[in-house]
Amino acid sequence: MEHLPYPNNGRYVLGAERERYAEIAAERYAAGASIQAIADELGRSRSFVNGLLHRDTDVEVRPHSVPGRRRATRN
């Protein structure tokens, strides 16, 4: 995926601009992209994209998993 031309990292995103970000994020996420991949594409932080998906879309966010981490077993 190509990096989108949104050079506004670090400032509030409101109105139509936020709606556009939410639309892009929802499309990419529904297609299987990770939150980090979407953040990289948009030039924004992972927490910004996570907030968009939770607050501004109807997309159900997949549970976060940590690869390689195993549950401890008790003997």
Stockholm file with secondary structure:
# STOCKHOLM 1.0

chainA/1-75         MEHLPYPNNGRYVLGAERERYAEIAAERYAAGASIQAIADELGRSRSFVNGLLHRDTDVEVRPHSVPGRRRATRN
#=GR chainA/1-75 SS CCCCCCCCTTSCCCHHHHHHHHHHHHHHHHTTCCHHHHHHHHTSCHHHHHHHHHHSCCCCCCCCCCTTCCCCCCC
#=GC SS_cons        CCCCCCCCTTSCCCHHHHHHHHHHHHHHHHTTCCHHHHHHHHTSCHHHHHHHHHHSCCCCCCCCCCTTCCCCCCC
//
